[in-house]
Amino acid sequence: MQDNAKFKRAALVLSVVIGLVIVWFIYQQARGMYMVFTSGSRVFGGMEESIFRSFLAINFASIPIMLASLIIGYSLLHSIRREETPFIKKNATKLKAIAILLVVFEIVIISQEFIFRVFFFRFENQSDSYLIETSLGGVVIVMGLIVYCIALVFEYGISLQNQVDETL
């Protein structure tokens, strides 16, 4: 039981951290959107309006993915705190969802960079040009795959626990 209390305390602390990160993330995204929409296409050196709007649509596609993964992570920690045991199917499913969202997030970021580079080269005669790297070079994809494998190990642990419970 002492170990139970230990991971429940850890889950509580991590829930508070994730809650703060969610609030900060929402603030940063709202601030970024405000800055982009108030400065218009001047941010990208006079880029054509249609291209600018396309870039914004692609750029903001990653926001719901990251927000969803943070919310699912918070839900997972909340479940760990409230349940008698963390080894339930619902938690394994949440781990898998987070893993898939991590992989999708990195793919979206890499595609954003690719599209930006296409536009960047099209406007290379601009006097002021900026290229921002946001991808970690596939590291997030690997982390997502690792989390998915942990979810599979978690499911195996659940089946072992069920077998032990049935034997008693």
N, C-alpha and C positions, 0 to 999 in steps of 0.2 A: 504493500500500500504506500510505503514511503516513496517508491519510485513513481507511483501514480501521481502523487502530489507534486513531485519534482517536475515532471513534464507538463503538468497542468499549469504550474507557475510559469514555466518557460513559454507555454502557449499564450498565457495572459500577457506577458511582457512583449512577445512578438506581435500579438494582436494590437497592442497600443502603438507599437512601431509602425505596423502596416497602416493603421488608422491615420497616423500622422503623415505617412508617405502619400496616402490617398488624398488627403486634404492639400498637401503641398503640390502634388501632381495636378490636381484640378486647378489650383491657383496659377501654377506655371502655364498650363495650357490656355486658360482664359486670358492671362496676361499676354501670351504670345499671339493669340488670335486678335486681341485688341490692337496690338502693335502692328500686325500685318495689315489689318483692315483699315486702320487709320492712316498708315503711311502709303497704302496702295502699292502700285507696281514700282514705285521708286525704290523699294527695298531691293529689287532685282535689276536695277539699272535701266529702267524704261522698257522692260520686257513687254511684249504684246499682251493685252488684257486677257485674251482667250488662253494663251499659254500660261500666263500667271495663274489664272483660275484653275487650270488643269493641274498645275504644280501643287496648288493649295489642296485640292481634292485628294491627290495622292499622298501628300504630306500628312494630312489629318486622318488618313485611313488607319494609321497605327495607333491613334489615341484610344479608340474603343477596345482594341486588342489588349493594350497594356492595362487599361482600367478594368477590363473583365478579369485579367489574370490577378490583379491586386485584390479585387473583390472575392474571387474564388479562394485565394490564399487566406484572406481574412475569415471567410466562411469555414475553411478547413481548420484553422486554429480555434475558432469558436466551437466547432464540433468536438475537437480534441478536449477542450476545457469542459464541455458539458456532458459528454458521454462517459460511461463507466470505463470503456476501453477505446483506444484510438483505432483498434483493428476491426473496422467495419467496412463493408463494401462501399458505402457512400464516400468515405474518405479516400479510398483507392481510386474511385471514379473522379474525384476532385483533383487528385494528383495527376491523373492522365489528362484531364482537361487543361491543367496548367502547363503540362509538357507540350501538348499540341499547340497551345497559344504561344508558347515561347518560340517554337519552330516557325509558326506562321508569322509572328512578329519579325523575326530576323529576315524571313523571305520578303516581307513587305518593305523592310528597311533597305535591303539590297536592291530591290526593284526600284525604290525611290531614287537611290543613288545612280542607278543605271539611267533612268529617265532624265534625271538632272544633268548627268554628263552629256546626254544627247542634246539637251537644250543648251548646256554650257558651251559645247563646241559650235553650236549654231550661232551663238552670240559672242564668239571669241574676239570680235573686233571692238567690244565694249572696253572703255578705259578702266572701269572698276568692275572686277569680277571676283566672286567668292565661291569657293568649293568647300562644303562642310562634309566631313566624314562622320557618319553616325553608326555605321555597322561595325561590329567587332570582328569582322572577318570570318564569320561562321561559328564563333565561340558560343553564341546563344543557341544555335541549332544543336550543337553538341550537348550543351547543358539541358536543353529540352529532351533530348534522347536519353540522357542520364536520369532525369526525373521520371521519364516514362518507364525505364528499367526498374527504378526504385518502386514505382507503383505496381509493377508486376511482382516484385519480391514481396511487397506489402500484401498483395492478393494471395500469394502463396502462404504467407504467415497467417492470413485469415483462415485459409483452408486447414492449416495445421492446428490452429486454435480450435476450430470447429470439431476436428477429429478428437482432440484431447478432451473437449467438453462432452462429446458423445461417449467417450470411454469411461468417464467418471460417472 
